[in-house]
Amino acid sequence: MIVAYSGGVDSCVVAQAAFKALGAEKAIAVIAISPSLARRELKIAEKGAAKIGMELRCVHTNEIENPEYVANDGRRCFHCKTELYRNLRVFAETSDFETILNGTNLDDFSDYRPGLEAAEQFTVRSPLADCKFTKSDVRDIARHWELPVWNKPASPCLASRIAYNESVEPAKLQMIEAAEDWLLEKGFIEMRVRYHAGDLAKVELPEHDLRKMLDGELRKELTSTLKKIGFRHVTLDLEGFRSGSMNVGLPLVQIDAT
């Protein structure tokens, strides 16, 4: 089995289960390297695989060369996952592996995730969803297995921070990564830096952190730092942090189609 691995709690649990069931010879983890993968996430993924004792291999994906992906309409995730699973299928066929697993859990079906369609097209199995495990269940299992990411906040790819219909470009991804790295250094663990038209950064923080950020000096430092990174305008989203907030801008008919 090949585990489509990101280093997050879901794929870590699947990787640990595959390793326990099949051992090192028959189960490996594969992570996709592309401009949308933050370097900090790669380091976390490497540590997670090492804790499991599982071999971690890298494949370089080229979704950034796909005009449909770059256009960043509501199907961006489908094009990204198609590129990923195509690469993993080739890897499987040339390396004598049979099955590809991902970390989709039951809660993922309640949000707009066109990547699930790509998984179906490439016959990728979702054991967490098959077992009807929710995100909470997955975290409980990860904690039981003492995986270091059991309480790690979700961290989707950097491209998910770019507003729909704004092109996905390496320079924008680097700006987002640098801005979020700075926030992490300042102790803001759960957050997003969203990219909007005109090099505008919209920073999402939980309510307690939003109050902290509204402190004059820290707010000024945020503005100064993000402008040095390349953003022209810096805003705080007063609704606070919420995963998947970009999907609000999608037509309802598109979301319902899933």
C-alpha positions as CSV (number, residue, x, y, z in Angstrom):
1,M,0.0,0.0,0.0
2,I,1.0,3.6,-0.7
3,V,-0.3,6.2,1.7
4,A,-0.8,9.7,0.1
5,Y,0.9,11.4,3.0
6,S,0.9,15.1,4.0
7,G,2.1,14.8,7.6
8,G,-1.3,15.9,9.0
9,V,-3.1,13.9,11.6
10,D,-5.4,12.1,9.1
11,S,-2.6,10.8,6.8
12,C,-0.4,10.0,9.9
13,V,-3.1,7.7,11.3
14,V,-3.6,6.0,8.0
15,A,0.2,5.6,7.7
16,Q,0.5,4.2,11.2
17,A,-2.3,1.7,10.5
18,A,-0.8,0.6,7.2
19,F,2.6,0.2,8.8
20,K,1.1,-1.9,11.7
21,A,-0.8,-4.1,9.3
22,L,1.7,-4.7,6.6
23,G,5.2,-3.7,7.9
24,A,8.0,-1.7,6.3
25,E,8.2,-3.9,3.1
26,K,4.6,-3.5,2.0
27,A,3.6,0.0,3.2
28,I,5.3,3.3,2.4
29,A,4.3,6.9,2.6
30,V,4.6,9.3,-0.3
31,I,4.5,13.1,-0.1
32,A,4.0,15.4,-3.0
33,I,6.6,18.2,-3.3
34,S,5.3,21.4,-5.1
35,P,5.3,25.2,-4.6
36,S,2.1,24.8,-2.6
37,L,3.7,22.7,0.2
38,A,5.1,24.9,3.0
39,R,8.6,23.9,4.0
40,R,7.6,23.8,7.7
41,E,4.9,21.2,6.7
42,L,7.5,19.0,5.0
43,K,9.7,19.0,8.1
44,I,6.7,18.0,10.3
45,A,5.8,15.3,7.8
46,E,9.4,13.9,7.9
47,K,9.3,13.8,11.7
48,G,5.9,12.0,11.7
49,A,7.1,9.3,9.3
50,A,10.3,8.8,11.4
51,K,8.2,8.4,14.5
52,I,6.1,5.7,12.8
53,G,9.3,4.1,11.4
54,M,7.9,4.2,7.9
55,E,9.8,5.0,4.7
56,L,8.9,8.3,3.3
57,R,9.4,9.0,-0.4
58,C,8.9,12.2,-2.3
59,V,7.3,12.8,-5.7
60,H,7.5,16.1,-7.5
61,T,4.1,17.2,-8.9
62,N,3.6,19.8,-11.6
63,E,0.1,21.1,-11.1
64,I,1.5,24.7,-11.3
65,E,2.1,24.0,-15.0
66,N,-1.6,23.2,-15.5
67,P,-3.5,26.4,-16.7
68,E,-6.7,25.0,-15.2
69,Y,-5.1,24.7,-11.8
70,V,-3.4,28.2,-12.1
71,A,-6.8,29.8,-13.1
72,N,-8.0,28.8,-9.6
73,D,-11.7,28.4,-10.2
74,G,-13.8,26.2,-7.9
75,R,-12.1,23.1,-9.4
76,R,-8.5,23.9,-8.4
77,C,-8.4,21.1,-5.8
78,F,-9.7,18.6,-8.4
79,H,-6.8,19.5,-10.7
80,C,-4.3,19.3,-7.9
81,K,-5.4,15.9,-6.6
82,T,-5.6,14.6,-10.2
83,E,-1.9,15.4,-10.6
84,L,-1.1,13.9,-7.3
85,Y,-3.0,10.6,-7.8
86,R,-1.7,10.3,-11.4
87,N,1.8,10.4,-10.1
88,L,1.1,8.0,-7.3
89,R,-0.6,5.6,-9.7
90,V,2.5,5.6,-11.9
91,F,4.7,5.2,-8.8
92,A,2.6,2.2,-7.6
93,E,2.7,0.5,-11.0
94,T,6.5,0.9,-11.3
95,S,7.2,-0.1,-7.7
96,D,5.0,-3.1,-7.3
97,F,2.4,-1.6,-5.0
98,E,-1.3,-2.3,-5.4
99,T,-3.4,0.1,-3.4
100,I,-3.3,3.9,-2.7
101,L,-4.8,5.2,0.5
102,N,-5.6,8.8,1.5
103,G,-6.6,10.4,4.8
104,T,-10.1,11.5,3.9
105,N,-12.4,11.2,7.0
106,L,-16.1,11.3,7.3
107,D,-16.3,15.0,8.2
108,D,-14.6,15.9,4.8
109,F,-17.8,15.0,3.0
110,S,-19.6,17.9,4.7
111,D,-17.5,20.5,3.0
112,Y,-16.8,21.4,-0.7
113,R,-13.9,19.1,-1.7
114,P,-13.7,18.4,-5.4
115,G,-10.5,16.5,-4.8
116,L,-12.7,13.6,-3.6
117,E,-13.8,13.2,-7.2
118,A,-10.2,12.8,-8.3
119,A,-9.7,10.1,-5.7
120,E,-12.6,8.2,-7.0
121,Q,-11.3,8.4,-10.6
122,F,-8.0,6.9,-9.6
123,T,-9.5,4.2,-7.3
124,V,-7.9,5.7,-4.1
125,R,-9.2,4.2,-0.9
126,S,-10.3,6.2,2.1
127,P,-10.1,3.8,5.1
128,L,-11.0,6.5,7.7
129,A,-14.2,7.4,5.9
130,D,-14.9,3.7,5.2
131,C,-14.8,3.1,8.9
132,K,-16.9,6.2,9.5
133,F,-14.3,7.9,11.6
134,T,-14.8,11.7,12.2
135,K,-12.0,14.1,12.7
136,S,-12.5,13.8,16.4
137,D,-12.2,10.0,16.2
138,V,-9.0,10.3,14.2
139,R,-7.4,12.6,16.8
140,D,-8.4,10.2,19.6
141,I,-6.6,7.3,17.7
142,A,-3.6,9.5,17.0
143,R,-3.3,10.4,20.7
144,H,-3.7,6.7,21.7
145,W,-0.8,5.9,19.3
146,E,1.2,8.8,20.7
147,L,1.6,10.4,17.3
148,P,3.0,13.9,17.8
149,V,0.5,15.5,15.4
150,W,-2.6,14.3,17.3
151,N,-3.5,17.9,18.2
152,K,-1.9,19.6,15.1
153,P,-4.3,22.2,13.6
154,A,-5.4,21.5,10.0
155,S,-3.0,23.1,7.5
156,P,-4.2,22.7,3.9
157,C,-1.9,23.6,1.0
158,L,-0.8,27.2,0.5
159,A,-2.9,27.5,-2.7
160,S,-6.1,27.1,-0.6
161,R,-5.3,30.6,0.9
162,I,-5.6,32.3,-2.5
163,A,-9.1,33.7,-3.3
164,Y,-10.9,31.9,-6.1
165,N,-10.3,33.3,-9.6
166,E,-7.0,34.9,-8.5
167,S,-4.2,33.0,-10.3
168,V,-2.0,30.6,-8.3
169,E,1.6,31.8,-8.7
170,P,4.8,30.7,-6.9
171,A,5.4,34.3,-5.8
172,K,2.0,34.5,-4.1
173,L,2.5,31.1,-2.4
174,Q,5.9,32.3,-1.0
175,M,4.3,35.5,0.4
176,I,1.7,33.5,2.2
177,E,4.2,31.0,3.5
178,A,6.5,33.8,4.8
179,A,3.6,35.6,6.4
180,E,2.3,32.5,8.2
181,D,5.8,31.6,9.3
182,W,6.1,35.0,11.0
183,L,2.7,34.5,12.8
184,L,3.8,31.1,14.0
185,E,7.0,32.6,15.4
186,K,4.9,35.1,17.3
187,G,2.9,32.3,18.9
188,F,-0.2,32.3,16.7
189,I,-0.8,28.6,16.1
190,E,-4.3,28.5,14.5
191,M,-4.5,31.1,11.7
192,R,-4.6,31.7,8.0
193,V,-3.2,34.4,5.7
194,R,-5.6,34.8,2.8
195,Y,-4.5,36.3,-0.5
196,H,-7.0,38.6,-2.3
197,A,-6.8,40.8,-5.4
198,G,-4.3,43.6,-5.3
199,D,-1.8,41.9,-3.0
200,L,-4.2,42.2,-0.1
201,A,-3.6,40.0,2.9
202,K,-6.6,39.0,5.1
203,V,-5.4,37.6,8.4
204,E,-7.8,35.2,10.2
205,L,-7.2,34.5,13.9
206,P,-9.3,32.9,16.6
207,E,-11.2,35.5,18.7
208,H,-8.8,35.4,21.7
209,D,-5.8,35.9,19.3
210,L,-7.7,38.6,17.4
211,R,-7.9,40.6,20.6
212,K,-4.2,40.1,21.2
213,M,-3.4,41.2,17.6
214,L,-5.4,44.4,18.0
215,D,-2.8,45.6,20.5
216,G,-1.2,48.6,18.8
217,E,2.4,47.6,18.7
218,L,1.8,44.0,17.5
219,R,-0.6,45.2,14.9
220,K,1.9,47.7,13.5
221,E,4.6,45.0,13.4
222,L,2.2,42.7,11.5
223,T,1.5,45.4,9.0
224,S,5.1,46.3,8.5
225,T,6.3,42.7,8.2
226,L,3.6,41.7,5.7
227,K,4.3,44.7,3.5
228,K,8.0,43.9,3.5
229,I,7.0,40.4,2.4
230,G,5.2,41.9,-0.6
231,F,1.6,42.6,0.4
232,R,0.3,46.0,-0.4
233,H,-2.6,46.0,2.0
234,V,-3.0,44.1,5.4
235,T,-6.4,43.5,7.0
236,L,-7.7,41.5,10.0
237,D,-10.8,39.5,9.4
238,L,-13.2,40.5,12.2
239,E,-15.2,37.2,11.8
240,G,-12.1,35.4,13.0
241,F,-10.5,32.1,11.9
242,R,-12.7,29.6,10.2
243,S,-11.5,26.7,8.0
244,G,-12.8,26.8,4.4
245,S,-13.9,30.4,4.6
246,M,-12.9,30.9,0.9
247,N,-15.7,28.5,-0.1
248,V,-18.3,31.2,0.9
249,G,-17.5,32.9,-2.4
250,L,-18.4,29.9,-4.5
251,P,-21.8,29.7,-6.2
252,L,-24.2,27.6,-4.2
253,V,-25.0,25.5,-7.2
254,Q,-21.4,24.5,-7.5
255,I,-21.2,23.4,-3.9
256,D,-24.5,21.5,-4.1
257,A,-23.2,19.6,-7.1
258,T,-20.9,17.7,-4.8
